[in-house]
């Protein structure tokens, strides 16, 4: 049971971070070379930690296939690019 909860949390965290990381890399102020990569990473992780408890209930239940996860991950990356 604990392994299932941990797997579910890691999958949801990766989906949130995929959208945030992609969006933050495209922002004019954060995407420039003036801000170092670790700084952008710290900002993205901080935002991710704040948003995870809020968005946790919005995701579908865990037992879904790997192809569904990859589809959701690609959708999050595409949304982050827009």
BAFIVEX-931943 format. One record per residue: x, y negated, z negated of N, C-alpha, C in turn; residue in three letters. Coordinates in steps of 0.05 Angstrom, whole numbers, plus 5000, padded with zeros to 4 digits. Example, Ala and Ser with C-alpha at 12.3 -4.5 7.8 and 13.67 -1.06 7.14 Angstrom:
% residues 2
526451144844524650904844526450664844Ala;525750454858527350214857525849994843Ser;
//
This chain:
% residues 82
501650245000500050005000501749755000Unk;503849754984505649514983507049475009Unk;507849695022509149675048507349555069Unk;504749625068502849525087502349225083Unk;502249135058501948855052504348695061Unk;506748805056509148665065509348645095Unk;508648865109508648855138506648655149Unk;504348655137502248455145503248175141Unk;504448115119505447845113507647765133Unk;509447945139511647885157510547825185Unk;508547975194507347935220506047665221Unk;504447595201503147335201505047105199Unk;507147145183509146935181510646885207Unk;511147105222512447065248510646925268Unk;508146975267506246835285506146535279Unk;506046465254506046185246508646055254Unk;510846185248513446065253514046045283Unk;512946225299513246215328512045955339Unk;509645885330508345645339509845395329Unk;510545395303511845165291514645125303Unk;516145335306518845305317518845205345Unk;517045305361516845215389515944925390Unk;513944855374512944575374515044385364Unk;516544455343518544275332520844245351Unk;521444445367523644415386522944225408Unk;520344175413519444005435518943725426Unk;518843675400518243405390520543215398Unk;519942965406522042785414524142725393Unk;523242685368525142625347526742865337Unk;525343095335526643325324528043495345Unk;527343465370528443625391531043515402Unk;531843275394534243145405536743265391Unk;539043195402541543305391542443145367Unk;541042925360541842765337541242915311Unk;539243085311538543245287539743525291Unk;541343605272542643865274540644095271Unk;541444325281539644555282538744645255Unk;540444645235539644725208537544535197Unk;537744275204535744085194532944145206Unk;532944205232530344285245529244535233Unk;531044725228530244985216529044935188Unk;530244765172529244705145526544575146Unk;526144395165523544265168521444465177Unk;522144645195520144845205519545045182Unk;521445135167520945325146519345195123Unk;519844945117518344805096515344785105Unk;514944705129512244685139510844955140Unk;512345155147511245425148510445525121Unk;512045465100511445555073508845415063Unk;508545165071506145015063503645125077Unk;503845185103501545265119500745565115Unk;502545735107502046025106499646085088Unk;499445985063497146055047494445955058Unk;494545735073492145625084491145795108Unk;493045875125492346015149492046315146Unk;492746425123492746715119490046845125Unk;487846715117485246825120484246815149Unk;485546645166484546615193485546825213Unk;487446985205488547195222486747445222Unk;486847605243485347855243486548055224Unk;485148255216486148455198488448605210Unk;490248705194492848805203492749045222Unk;491349255218491849485235491149435265Unk;492949295279492649265307495149365321Unk;495049405347497249535362499549335367Unk;501749445375504049285381503649105405Unk;502049195424501549025447499748795440Unk;497948835421496248615411497948405397Unk;499848505381501748325367503348165387Unk;504448295407506148145427504447945442Unk;501948015448500147825461499647585444Unk;499147635418498647405400501147235396Unk;503547365396506047215394506547045418Unk;505947145442506346995466504346765467Unk;501846805458499946585457500846365438Unk;501946445415502846245396505146085407Unk;506946215421509246075434508245885455Unk;506345975472505245795493503745565481Unk;502245605459500845385446502945185435Unk;505045285424507145105413508544945435Unk;508645055459509844905481508144675491Unk;505444705488503644505498503344295477Unk;
//
